Amino acid sequence: MTLMDLTAVELGQAIRKGEVTPTEAVQQGLDCIRRSQEDNPAYITVTEELALKRAKEWEQQRPEHPLSGVPAGIKDNLCTKGIKTTCASRMLAEFVAPYDATVVERFTAGGGILLGKQNLDEFAMGATGETSWFGTVKNPWDSARTAGGSSSGSAAAVAEGSCWYALASDTGGSIRQPSAFCGVTGMKPTYGSVSRYGLIAHASSLDQIGPIARTAEDCAAVLDLIRGQDPRDSTTVPLSGPPLLEQLTGVVTGLRVGVPAAALESVSEGVRRGILETAEVLRARGAVVEECELPLAKEAVAAYYILSSAQASSNLARYDGVKYGWRDKTAVTEEQLYTRSRSQGFGAEVQRRILMGTFVLSAEHYHAGYEQARKAQAQVRQAWNQCLERYDLLLMPVTGGAAPVLGRSVAEPLALYWEDVFTVGANLTGLPAISIPCTPDAEGLPLGVQLIGRAFADGTVLNAAYAVQQDTPYHRRRPGEGKVK
C-alpha cells in the first residue's frame, strides 16, 4: 500500500504517529502531478515551493487537527493571497488575490498544505470541465470522457491521487456531479454553514463551499476544519452540536429514507442498481427505506438556470477591463473597451449565461422570468421540506449515467443543463447533500448516489454515507481497476 491508497484521515493518523512526514506526503503528491499534468491539466497553478515550505513548518509547529500535515488542493475560484486565482478564465488569467478566503485561512491554520490551485469550468459555469481557458480536464478513469464540472480538476485530482482532498464549490451540483463521475466522495453542506467570503461568486444565493475527498469520513474532517460563522459573510449562522467526525457512528437504526420513485425511471440501469443496492445496505443496518414522491424536478431545473444566470450576469458585471482583469489594449472609446474586453475575456458558455441573465433581468422580462423563478424556488423549497418532514434523508441519483464522452455535451448546451435535474434542488433549497460512489456500470466506469438531508442536519447525512461506506468497497476503487482503460 502506498500513501496514495490512504484516505485523508488515515494519512493524518500516520503523520501524527510519526510513520510518515508531511514532506514525504507532499513529494508523493507532486510526483503524481508531474506524471499526469501534461496529459490532464487538473491543476492551473502548482505551489511546489510553498508546499514544501509549509511541510517543514508543520514539523516545527504541529497544529492539532485530524488533517494537519495532509496535502490538498483548492479550486481556483477561491482567493489565495499571493497566488493566482484565475477562475479558469482568460479574464483573470494573471489575477493575484490580495487576501485569503475564509476557508483558506482556516485550512492553513489547521495545518493544511496547499499543493496547488485546481482547474474548473470557467467561472464555475459548466458541467464537463471543458470550458476552462487552461485546457480540458479529462476523467482519470477514461481519458475520452469528461471529469464532470464545474469542480473538474478537484475531483480528477482526488481520483488520480495527486491530493488527498480538495476545497471546491457547488452552485448546482458542481461538487457532487464530478465526484460521481470520478468515483470519489463530495459534499455540499447546508447553505450558511460555511463562509463564502473569498469565493469568486457565480450565483451568490446558491454557491456553497465544500469538500471532495475519498470518503464521508474525510469530508466530515474537512468540514470540521472550515465551517462555522464568519462576520465577513452575513449568510453564515452559529453552529451547535459536536464535531461532525464525532457524529460518525455508523448507526442508522430507525432512520427514515425516501427514494423518489420518478427518479428511478429516468436513469441508466447502472444508476438504478446503485440506488437499490445502497437502499439495501441502509435497510440491513436498520433504516426504514421506502419509495416517495418528490415533485417539481423539471421546475427546479428551469428556476435554477434563470436564477443562477441572473445572478451571474450581475456578479460578472465588475469585469469590464478597467480596474483588473483582461483588457483590450486596442480600444479607443469607452464602449470599445467594455465590449472588446468582455468579448475577449469571457468564453462562450460564460457569455451565454450573461446574456440569458441580462435577458431575464430586463424590464420587459423580469416579471415573467426572474420573478417567476423565485416563486418556483419557493415552491420547490416548500415541497422538499414537506417531504423531509416525513423522511430524515432522501436517496437519489446524482446523474443519469456515467461520464459522457468529451465534446458531446458542449455541443448540446440545453441538453447539458437538463443533466442537473438531480442536483440543483439541494442548491435551490440550501439543503446538505453528499455524493458517494456506488457499484460501477458495465464498463467499470464510476457512478454515484446522493443523500440529501434536512437543513443543518449535515451530521445525519455524513453518518448515513459513512454507514454505507462501511459495507461497500466502491470508495476504495482507483483508476486502472476494472474494465475501463
Backbone torsions as a table, in degrees:
resi	resn	phi	psi	omega
1	MET	NA	132.1	176.9
2	THR	-98.0	172.3	178.2
3	LEU	-60.6	-30.3	-178.6
4	MET	-70.1	-15.3	177.3
5	ASP	-84.1	-11.6	-179.6
6	LEU	-83.2	145.7	170.2
7	THR	-74.7	170.8	179.8
8	ALA	-62.1	-42.3	179.7
9	VAL	-66.6	-40.6	178.4
10	GLU	-63.9	-41.2	177.7
11	LEU	-64.4	-42.0	177.0
12	GLY	-58.5	-40.4	178.0
13	GLN	-65.0	-42.2	179.3
14	ALA	-64.2	-37.4	178.5
15	ILE	-66.1	-44.6	-178.8
16	ARG	-65.6	-30.2	179.0
17	LYS	-81.3	-6.6	-179.3
18	GLY	80.6	13.0	-179.7
19	GLU	-77.2	-20.6	178.7
20	VAL	-153.3	152.2	178.3
21	THR	-103.0	155.6	175.0
22	PRO	-57.0	-34.4	179.9
23	THR	-63.0	-41.5	177.4
24	GLU	-63.2	-40.2	178.6
25	ALA	-65.8	-43.0	178.4
26	VAL	-60.3	-44.1	-178.8
27	GLN	-62.0	-39.6	178.0
28	GLN	-65.3	-41.1	177.3
29	GLY	-62.3	-44.6	-179.8
30	LEU	-65.6	-38.4	177.6
31	ASP	-61.4	-41.6	178.6
32	CYS	-65.0	-40.4	178.1
33	ILE	-61.5	-44.0	-179.3
34	ARG	-61.4	-37.8	-178.6
35	ARG	-69.9	-34.2	-170.7
36	SER	-105.0	-21.1	-167.6
37	GLN	-62.5	-37.5	-176.5
38	GLU	-64.9	-40.5	-178.9
39	ASP	-87.3	-24.8	-176.6
40	ASN	-142.5	94.5	-173.3
41	PRO	-75.0	72.6	178.6
42	ALA	-70.2	-22.3	-179.9
43	TYR	-114.0	143.1	171.9
44	ILE	-94.0	-42.5	178.0
45	THR	-128.7	126.0	175.6
46	VAL	-102.2	124.1	-174.8
47	THR	-101.7	60.1	-174.6
48	GLU	-60.1	-51.1	-177.3
49	GLU	-61.6	-44.1	179.7
50	LEU	-64.6	-41.6	-178.4
51	ALA	-62.4	-44.8	179.5
52	LEU	-66.3	-36.6	177.1
53	LYS	-65.0	-45.3	-179.8
54	ARG	-64.7	-35.8	178.8
55	ALA	-61.9	-43.0	177.9
56	LYS	-66.0	-40.1	178.2
57	GLU	-62.9	-38.9	179.7
58	TRP	-59.7	-39.2	-178.0
59	GLU	-65.0	-18.8	176.1
60	GLN	-92.3	-38.5	-171.8
61	GLN	-96.7	-37.4	179.4
62	ARG	50.8	68.0	175.1
63	PRO	-59.3	147.4	-177.5
64	GLU	-96.5	99.7	173.7
65	HIS	-160.1	148.1	-178.9
66	PRO	-56.1	-22.5	-178.5
67	LEU	-108.4	11.9	179.6
68	SER	-61.3	130.4	179.1
69	GLY	84.8	-0.1	-177.8
70	VAL	-90.5	122.2	-179.1
71	PRO	-70.0	142.9	-177.3
72	ALA	-145.4	171.2	174.6
73	GLY	-118.6	162.8	-179.9
74	ILE	-132.4	128.7	177.6
75	LYS	-56.8	140.1	-170.1
76	ASP	-83.0	30.5	166.1
77	ASN	-116.6	11.7	174.3
78	LEU	-106.5	126.9	-174.3
79	CYS	-67.2	134.1	176.8
80	THR	-131.2	118.7	-174.1
81	LYS	-60.6	127.0	176.5
82	GLY	78.5	2.3	179.7
83	ILE	-124.7	142.4	-179.7
84	LYS	-55.5	137.6	172.7
85	THR	-128.0	99.9	-166.1
86	THR	-101.4	-18.0	-170.8
87	CYS	55.0	23.0	179.8
88	ALA	56.7	32.3	-175.0
89	SER	-124.4	145.7	171.3
90	ARG	-60.4	-30.7	-178.1
91	MET	-58.1	-37.6	-176.7
92	LEU	-118.6	25.3	-172.8
93	ALA	-58.3	-28.2	-178.0
94	GLU	-115.7	12.0	-176.7
95	PHE	-75.4	129.0	175.5
96	VAL	-114.0	117.8	-176.0
97	ALA	-68.0	139.6	179.1
98	PRO	-87.4	1.7	-178.5
99	TYR	-153.7	164.3	176.6
100	ASP	-94.2	142.8	168.3
101	ALA	-62.3	154.7	-179.9
102	THR	-56.6	-43.1	-178.9
103	VAL	-65.8	-30.6	177.0
104	VAL	-70.4	-40.9	175.3
105	GLU	-57.7	-45.6	-178.0
106	ARG	-70.8	-36.1	174.7
107	PHE	-58.8	-47.9	-178.4
108	THR	-67.4	-43.9	-179.5
109	ALA	-63.1	-29.6	179.7
110	GLY	-84.5	5.8	177.6
111	GLY	91.6	13.5	177.5
112	GLY	-68.6	147.3	-179.6
113	ILE	-120.3	120.1	-176.0
114	LEU	-85.5	121.1	175.3
115	LEU	-88.8	-26.9	179.1
116	GLY	167.5	170.3	178.0
117	LYS	-94.6	132.4	-168.1
118	GLN	-102.3	146.8	-175.4
119	ASN	-65.6	158.8	-177.7
120	LEU	-160.7	168.2	167.4
121	ASP	-65.3	142.0	-173.7
122	GLU	-51.1	125.0	-178.3
123	PHE	51.7	30.6	178.1
124	ALA	62.7	27.0	-180.0
125	MET	-111.7	101.1	-178.0
126	GLY	150.0	167.9	-176.9
127	ALA	-137.2	20.3	-176.6
128	THR	-134.7	-10.8	-174.9
129	GLY	78.1	13.7	-175.1
130	GLU	-102.0	-2.8	-176.2
131	THR	-99.8	6.5	-178.7
132	SER	-72.0	139.6	174.7
133	TRP	-66.0	-22.9	-173.5
134	PHE	-98.0	10.4	175.4
135	GLY	112.1	155.6	-176.7
136	THR	-77.6	133.6	172.6
137	VAL	-87.5	130.1	-178.5
138	LYS	-101.3	159.1	179.2
139	ASN	-75.1	125.6	-178.8
140	PRO	-61.7	-19.7	179.6
141	TRP	-82.1	-27.8	-178.1
142	ASP	-159.9	108.4	-173.3
143	SER	-66.8	-9.0	176.6
144	ALA	-85.7	-4.3	-176.5
145	ARG	-115.9	161.7	-179.9
146	THR	-75.4	158.3	173.3
147	ALA	-91.4	-2.8	-174.1
148	GLY	85.7	-177.8	-178.8
149	GLY	-172.2	172.7	9.7
150	SER	-84.2	-11.9	-177.0
151	SER	-83.3	52.0	-174.3
152	SER	-64.4	-48.4	-178.3
153	GLY	-64.0	-38.4	-178.8
154	SER	-66.0	-46.8	-179.7
155	ALA	-66.7	-41.9	180.0
156	ALA	-65.2	-39.6	-178.9
157	ALA	-64.8	-43.2	178.3
158	VAL	-65.4	-41.2	-179.1
159	ALA	-65.7	-42.3	-177.7
160	GLU	-77.1	-16.5	176.9
161	GLY	92.8	18.9	178.6
162	SER	-86.4	-8.0	170.6
163	CYS	-153.3	163.1	-175.7
164	TRP	-95.0	-19.8	171.5
165	TYR	-163.4	169.2	-179.6
166	ALA	-141.4	149.0	169.6
167	LEU	-95.1	124.2	-175.7
168	ALA	-135.5	-174.8	179.3
169	SER	-132.3	152.8	-176.1
170	ASP	-135.8	113.6	178.8
171	THR	-104.0	-36.2	177.6
172	GLY	-147.1	21.1	-177.1
173	GLY	128.3	11.3	-170.8
174	SER	-68.1	-15.7	171.1
175	ILE	-94.5	-46.0	-170.6
176	ARG	-72.8	-40.9	-176.4
177	GLN	-66.5	-49.7	177.3
178	PRO	-66.8	-28.6	175.3
179	SER	-62.4	-42.4	178.5
180	ALA	-64.4	-44.6	-178.6
181	PHE	-66.2	-30.0	-175.6
182	CYS	-101.5	0.6	174.7
183	GLY	76.3	30.5	177.6
184	VAL	-123.2	-177.5	-176.2
185	THR	-108.3	133.8	-179.7
186	GLY	-139.0	137.8	-174.0
187	MET	-124.3	126.3	167.3
188	LYS	-98.8	109.6	-178.7
189	PRO	-74.8	172.0	176.8
190	THR	-57.3	136.0	176.8
191	TYR	-60.2	128.9	-179.1
192	GLY	99.9	-7.2	179.8
193	SER	-91.1	-19.9	179.1
194	VAL	-126.9	132.5	-178.1
195	SER	-65.4	138.8	175.5
196	ARG	-99.2	5.8	179.9
197	TYR	-62.9	122.4	-179.1
198	GLY	93.7	-2.0	170.9
199	LEU	-87.3	122.2	178.8
200	ILE	-70.6	116.8	-163.9
201	ALA	-70.3	140.2	165.5
202	HIS	-102.0	-69.0	175.6
203	ALA	-133.2	104.4	-166.3
204	SER	-58.8	-34.1	-176.9
205	SER	-82.8	-4.5	-177.3
206	LEU	-118.7	-26.5	-177.4
207	ASP	-61.7	141.3	171.1
208	GLN	-152.2	139.0	-179.7
209	ILE	-90.5	139.4	178.7
210	GLY	-158.4	179.5	-176.3
211	PRO	-97.7	152.0	163.4
212	ILE	-120.1	127.9	-175.1
213	ALA	-153.1	-169.7	-179.7
214	ARG	-79.3	-39.1	-169.2
215	THR	-136.9	167.5	173.5
216	ALA	-64.3	-34.5	177.5
217	GLU	-62.4	-43.6	175.8
218	ASP	-59.7	-44.5	-179.3
219	CYS	-61.5	-40.1	178.2
220	ALA	-62.1	-42.8	-179.9
221	ALA	-64.0	-41.2	178.7
222	VAL	-64.5	-45.0	-178.9
223	LEU	-65.5	-36.3	174.7
224	ASP	-59.0	-31.2	-178.8
225	LEU	-76.3	-37.4	-168.2
226	ILE	-108.2	-19.2	-171.6
227	ARG	-83.9	168.2	179.6
228	GLY	125.4	161.9	-176.0
229	GLN	-64.4	146.6	180.0
230	ASP	-137.8	120.5	-179.7
231	PRO	-62.2	-16.0	179.7
232	ARG	-87.2	-3.7	176.4
233	ASP	-131.7	105.3	-173.9
234	SER	-70.2	-11.0	178.5
235	THR	-84.7	-10.4	179.2
236	THR	-80.2	152.7	-177.0
237	VAL	-129.9	158.9	175.8
238	PRO	-65.1	141.4	179.8
239	LEU	-112.9	144.4	-179.9
240	SER	-125.2	173.4	178.5
241	GLY	95.7	169.9	-179.0
242	PRO	-70.0	163.2	175.0
243	PRO	-55.1	150.9	-177.1
244	LEU	-61.5	-36.0	179.0
245	LEU	-59.3	-36.8	-179.3
246	GLU	-72.0	-16.2	180.0
247	GLN	-87.2	-2.1	-178.1
248	LEU	-87.6	82.5	179.0
249	THR	-96.1	-22.0	-174.7
250	GLY	80.7	-1.0	179.9
251	VAL	-88.4	120.1	179.5
252	VAL	-127.5	17.2	-179.0
253	THR	-56.6	127.4	178.5
254	GLY	84.0	-7.0	178.6
255	LEU	-65.0	134.6	-179.6
256	ARG	-99.6	122.8	-176.4
257	VAL	-121.8	125.3	177.5
258	GLY	-101.8	136.6	177.3
259	VAL	-114.3	107.3	-179.5
260	PRO	-58.3	117.2	-173.4
261	ALA	-61.3	-41.2	-176.1
262	ALA	-62.4	-30.0	-178.0
263	ALA	-65.2	-31.1	-178.0
264	LEU	-75.4	-12.5	-177.7
265	GLU	-88.6	-14.0	-171.5
266	SER	-121.4	26.0	-179.3
267	VAL	-126.9	168.7	178.4
268	SER	-68.7	163.8	178.8
269	GLU	-62.4	-34.8	178.6
270	GLY	-63.6	-45.1	179.1
271	VAL	-65.2	-42.4	179.0
272	ARG	-59.8	-42.9	178.5
273	ARG	-62.9	-39.7	178.9
274	GLY	-63.8	-41.2	177.6
275	ILE	-62.5	-47.3	-177.2
276	LEU	-66.2	-38.1	178.4
277	GLU	-66.8	-42.5	177.9
278	THR	-62.3	-40.7	177.4
279	ALA	-59.6	-40.4	-180.0
280	GLU	-68.0	-37.2	177.4
281	VAL	-62.7	-45.9	178.9
282	LEU	-65.0	-40.6	-179.9
283	ARG	-63.7	-40.5	179.8
284	ALA	-65.3	-24.9	178.5
285	ARG	-91.2	5.7	173.7
286	GLY	105.5	2.1	178.0
287	ALA	-78.8	155.6	175.8
288	VAL	-100.4	115.4	-175.2
289	VAL	-118.6	128.8	179.8
290	GLU	-151.4	159.7	178.0
291	GLU	-71.7	150.6	178.7
292	CYS	-144.8	174.0	176.5
293	GLU	-108.0	132.5	177.4
294	LEU	-132.2	95.3	-172.3
295	PRO	-77.4	174.9	169.5
296	LEU	70.6	26.8	179.6
297	ALA	-63.2	-47.1	-179.1
298	LYS	-67.2	-37.9	178.3
299	GLU	-63.3	-33.8	-179.7
300	ALA	-64.6	-41.1	179.9
301	VAL	-64.8	-45.7	180.0
302	ALA	-62.7	-45.4	179.5
303	ALA	-62.2	-41.4	-178.2
304	TYR	-60.6	-48.3	-175.3
305	TYR	-70.7	-29.4	174.2
306	ILE	-69.1	-49.2	-177.2
307	LEU	-67.2	-45.6	-177.7
308	SER	-66.8	-38.2	179.3
309	SER	-69.5	-37.9	178.0
310	ALA	-63.0	-45.5	-179.1
311	GLN	-70.1	-35.4	176.4
312	ALA	-64.1	-40.9	178.4
313	SER	-58.1	-42.9	179.1
314	SER	-70.4	-44.9	-176.8
315	ASN	-65.9	-34.6	-176.3
316	LEU	-88.5	0.6	177.7
317	ALA	-64.5	-22.7	-178.0
318	ARG	-69.2	-18.5	-177.5
319	TYR	-90.3	89.5	-172.9
320	ASP	-121.5	6.7	179.3
321	GLY	82.6	7.7	-175.9
322	VAL	-98.2	-61.2	-172.9
323	LYS	-87.6	-42.5	179.8
324	TYR	-159.0	169.2	-177.9
325	GLY	92.1	-179.7	-177.8
326	TRP	-59.2	136.3	-179.3
327	ARG	-135.3	126.3	175.6
328	ASP	-75.6	119.5	-174.7
329	LYS	-86.9	-2.9	179.5
330	THR	-94.2	-8.3	-176.5
331	ALA	-65.7	141.0	179.3
332	VAL	-106.7	-43.1	-179.1
333	THR	-100.1	165.1	178.2
334	GLU	-62.7	-41.0	180.0
335	GLU	-62.7	-41.7	177.8
336	GLN	-62.6	-40.2	179.8
337	LEU	-59.1	-50.0	-179.7
338	TYR	-63.4	-50.0	-173.5
339	THR	-65.4	-49.0	-176.6
340	ARG	-70.5	-40.6	-179.0
341	SER	-62.4	-44.1	-178.8
342	ARG	-73.7	-37.3	178.8
343	SER	-66.0	-37.2	-179.2
344	GLN	-84.1	-32.2	-174.0
345	GLY	-80.3	-29.6	-179.1
346	PHE	-101.2	143.0	175.4
347	GLY	-80.7	177.7	-172.9
348	ALA	-63.0	-42.7	-177.5
349	GLU	-67.9	-40.8	177.8
350	VAL	-64.1	-43.8	178.4
351	GLN	-61.4	-40.1	179.6
352	ARG	-59.5	-44.1	-177.7
353	ARG	-73.6	-33.1	175.1
354	ILE	-63.1	-44.9	179.6
355	LEU	-63.8	-42.4	178.8
356	MET	-64.4	-41.8	179.2
357	GLY	-66.4	-41.0	177.8
358	THR	-63.1	-38.1	179.9
359	PHE	-62.2	-49.3	-175.0
360	VAL	-74.4	-15.8	177.0
361	LEU	-93.5	-5.8	-178.7
362	SER	-67.6	157.0	-176.7
363	ALA	-58.2	-36.0	-176.9
364	GLU	-73.0	-27.2	-171.4
365	HIS	-118.1	0.2	-175.8
366	TYR	-58.4	-48.0	-176.1
367	HIS	-70.1	-37.7	-179.8
368	ALA	-80.5	-19.5	-177.4
369	GLY	-106.9	-82.7	-172.6
370	TYR	-62.1	-45.2	-177.5
371	GLU	-63.6	-40.7	178.3
372	GLN	-67.2	-35.1	177.7
373	ALA	-65.9	-37.9	176.8
374	ARG	-63.9	-39.3	177.6
375	LYS	-65.3	-41.4	177.8
376	ALA	-63.5	-39.2	177.2
377	GLN	-60.1	-43.2	178.6
378	ALA	-62.5	-37.8	178.5
379	GLN	-68.3	-41.2	177.6
380	VAL	-62.5	-44.8	179.9
381	ARG	-60.3	-44.1	-180.0
382	GLN	-63.8	-44.5	-178.5
383	ALA	-64.2	-42.9	-179.1
384	TRP	-68.0	-42.0	179.8
385	ASN	-66.1	-35.4	175.9
386	GLN	-65.4	-40.1	177.4
387	CYS	-63.4	-38.2	-178.7
388	LEU	-80.3	-4.2	168.5
389	GLU	-73.3	-29.2	179.6
390	ARG	-88.8	-34.5	-176.1
391	TYR	-118.0	148.9	174.8
392	ASP	-79.4	-32.4	-177.2
393	LEU	-142.7	154.2	169.2
394	LEU	-111.7	134.6	176.6
395	LEU	-108.3	116.9	-172.9
396	MET	-138.4	165.1	168.7
397	PRO	-68.6	160.4	168.5
398	VAL	-96.5	-43.0	179.3
399	THR	-136.0	169.8	179.6
400	GLY	-79.2	-16.4	-178.5
401	GLY	-171.2	-161.0	-179.2
402	ALA	-76.4	173.1	-178.2
403	ALA	-57.5	134.2	179.8
404	PRO	-75.2	162.9	177.4
405	VAL	-68.5	142.9	178.8
406	LEU	-56.6	138.6	176.7
407	GLY	93.0	-28.1	-174.6
408	ARG	-68.7	-47.6	-175.3
409	SER	-71.6	-38.1	-179.6
410	VAL	-63.8	-30.7	-179.8
411	ALA	-73.2	-17.5	-179.0
412	GLU	-131.0	75.0	-173.5
413	PRO	-60.2	-37.2	-179.2
414	LEU	-66.7	-39.8	176.5
415	ALA	-64.3	-36.8	178.0
416	LEU	-62.4	-40.6	-179.4
417	TYR	-60.6	-37.6	-178.3
418	TRP	-70.9	-14.4	176.4
419	GLU	-66.2	-16.7	-178.3
420	ASP	-86.1	12.0	-172.5
421	VAL	-60.1	-28.7	-177.3
422	PHE	-92.8	-12.1	-172.8
423	THR	-108.8	-31.3	-171.2
424	VAL	-67.5	-25.4	-177.8
425	GLY	-58.9	-38.6	-179.8
426	ALA	-66.6	-29.2	177.4
427	ASN	-78.5	-40.1	177.8
428	LEU	-62.9	-32.7	-177.4
429	THR	-97.2	-13.3	-179.0
430	GLY	77.3	13.4	-173.6
431	LEU	-82.7	154.3	177.4
432	PRO	-75.8	141.9	-178.0
433	ALA	-149.7	140.7	179.4
434	ILE	-129.7	141.2	173.4
435	SER	-105.6	128.9	177.0
436	ILE	-126.7	148.2	179.2
437	PRO	-65.6	144.9	175.3
438	CYS	-126.4	-169.8	179.7
439	THR	-56.5	132.9	-177.2
440	PRO	-71.0	170.0	179.0
441	ASP	-79.0	-175.4	-174.7
442	ALA	-62.8	-24.2	179.3
443	GLU	-89.8	-2.3	-176.9
444	GLY	88.0	4.0	179.5
445	LEU	-73.5	144.0	-179.0
446	PRO	-65.4	147.1	171.0
447	LEU	-132.4	161.7	-179.8
448	GLY	-136.6	155.9	170.9
449	VAL	-121.0	161.0	-171.1
450	GLN	-126.0	135.0	172.9
451	LEU	-114.4	128.5	-178.5
452	ILE	-122.5	135.6	-177.2
453	GLY	-125.0	-176.2	178.3
454	ARG	-72.0	159.2	179.0
455	ALA	-55.6	131.1	178.2
456	PHE	65.7	13.3	171.1
457	ALA	-98.1	41.4	-179.1
458	ASP	-59.4	-35.4	179.4
459	GLY	-63.8	-37.6	178.0
460	THR	-65.6	-43.0	178.7
461	VAL	-61.5	-49.0	-178.0
462	LEU	-65.0	-39.3	-179.2
463	ASN	-66.0	-39.2	177.2
464	ALA	-65.0	-42.3	177.3
465	ALA	-63.8	-41.0	177.4
466	TYR	-60.2	-42.9	179.7
467	ALA	-61.4	-44.5	178.9
468	VAL	-61.4	-42.1	-177.3
469	GLN	-72.7	-15.2	172.4
470	GLN	-70.6	-25.7	-174.1
471	ASP	-113.7	5.8	178.4
472	THR	-133.2	152.2	-175.4
473	PRO	-100.3	-0.1	-165.1
474	TYR	-66.7	-29.9	179.4
475	HIS	-71.7	-10.6	178.8
476	ARG	-94.4	-7.3	179.1
477	ARG	-69.1	147.1	178.9
478	ARG	-128.2	151.2	176.3
479	PRO	-52.4	138.4	-175.8
480	GLY	106.5	-18.1	176.9
481	GLU	-90.8	148.4	176.1
482	GLY	88.5	-159.5	-170.1
483	LYS	-87.0	-25.7	-174.2
484	VAL	-72.4	158.3	-178.1
485	LYS	-83.1	NA	NA
